[in-house]
Amino acid sequence: MPIINVQTTPLTKEQKSEMIRRMTQVTSEVTGAPEEQKKELISRLVEVSMDITGTPEYGNAVMITELPLNALGVGKKTAAEVFGNK
């Protein structure tokens, strides 16, 4: 897994308080999404969250949980069985 290093200027005490007060967290569960799709998902979810809640960019957190196909049920079968990825 690549490590992404982001450098920002230090936040003021007021900015930190505002960020914590207005923090928005979005969670998503995906199966088999490539890295580029996850980046696009994060970007778009943050944009929508900013538009709806008015939360600044740095006040949004997106958490993606990746599920293997054998951990997802469709009817009485796993998704791996349904989609032929046994």
C-alpha positions, 0 to 999 in steps of 0.5 A: 500500500503506498504511503501518501505524504501531505504537507500543510501549514499548521492550523491555528487553534481556531481552525482546529476547533472549527474543524473538530466542530464541523468534521464530516465523516463519510464511509463507503464499502467497496469490492475490488475497486482499483486505486484510481476509482477509490481516489475519484470516490474520495474526491467526489464524496468530499465535494458533495459533502462540502456542498451539502454541509458547508464543511471546509475540505480539511473538515471531511474524512472519507473511510473506504472499507474493502470487502473481498467477494467471499465476504459479501452475500447475494441471496444465499451465496457469496458474491464470489460464487455468484460472479464466478470468482470462487 
